[in-house]
């Protein structure tokens, strides 16, 4: 099986750290078994970014669901004849 490398455009991300921060992060990378400080930073930031985005999307979805539910309760259409008949039949079944 032949492996091919995906042609992905690369971008650079530069930052300045204090010596203490760099040493601390390098230690975490070594202890964590990462190949390099770069791998540690990229993978850790990527994981945190996914978590933040997922949580935000859940909050937005929950808010939208709440709005839909509240709207359905407060602006529900009047029961039609079929619904009234079904409710009556259900009450009859429960009373047996």
C-alpha positions in Angstrom: 0.0 0.0 0.0 1.4 3.3 -1.0 0.9 6.3 1.3 0.5 9.8 -0.1 1.0 13.0 1.8 -2.0 15.3 1.8 -1.1 18.6 0.2 -2.2 21.0 3.0 -1.3 24.6 3.0 0.8 25.5 6.1 0.6 28.6 8.2 3.0 29.8 10.8 2.1 30.8 14.4 4.6 32.7 16.4 4.5 33.6 20.1 6.8 34.9 22.7 7.1 33.0 26.0 9.0 33.7 29.2 11.9 31.3 29.8 9.9 29.8 32.6 6.9 29.1 30.5 9.0 27.5 27.7 10.8 25.3 30.2 7.5 24.4 31.8 5.9 23.5 28.5 8.9 21.6 27.4 8.8 19.5 30.6 5.1 18.8 30.1 5.8 17.7 26.5 8.5 15.3 27.6 6.5 13.9 30.5 3.5 13.6 28.2 5.4 11.6 25.6 5.1 14.2 22.8 7.8 14.3 20.1 8.4 18.0 20.5 7.2 21.2 22.1 5.5 22.1 18.8 3.6 18.8 18.8 2.6 19.3 22.4 1.4 22.9 21.8 -0.5 22.2 18.6 -2.2 19.0 19.8 -3.1 20.5 23.2 -4.5 23.7 21.7 -6.4 21.8 19.1 -8.0 19.5 21.7 -9.0 22.6 23.8 -10.3 24.4 20.8 -12.5 21.4 19.9 -13.9 21.3 23.5 -14.6 25.0 23.5 -16.4 24.9 20.1 -18.4 21.8 21.1 -19.5 23.4 24.4 -20.5 26.6 22.6 -22.5 24.7 19.9 -24.3 22.7 22.6 -25.3 25.9 24.4 -26.5 27.5 21.2 -28.5 24.3 20.2 -30.0 24.1 23.7 -31.0 27.8 23.6 -32.6 27.3 20.1 -34.4 24.1 21.4 -35.7 26.1 24.3 -37.0 28.9 22.1 -38.7 26.4 19.8 -40.3 24.6 22.7 -41.5 27.8 24.4 -42.9 29.0 21.1 -44.7 25.8 20.6 -46.3 26.0 24.0 -47.2 29.7 23.9 -48.3 29.8 20.2 -49.8 26.4 19.8 -52.7 26.1 17.4 -56.1 25.3 18.7 -56.9 21.6 18.9 -58.6 20.3 15.8 -61.5 17.8 15.7 -59.2 14.8 15.2 -57.1 15.8 18.3 -60.3 16.3 20.4 -61.6 12.9 19.3 -58.3 11.2 20.1 -58.2 12.8 23.5 -61.8 11.6 24.2 -61.0 8.0 23.1 -57.9 8.0 25.3 -60.0 9.1 28.3 -62.4 6.3 27.6 -59.6 3.8 27.5 -58.2 5.0 30.8 -61.5 4.8 32.6 -61.9 1.1 31.8 
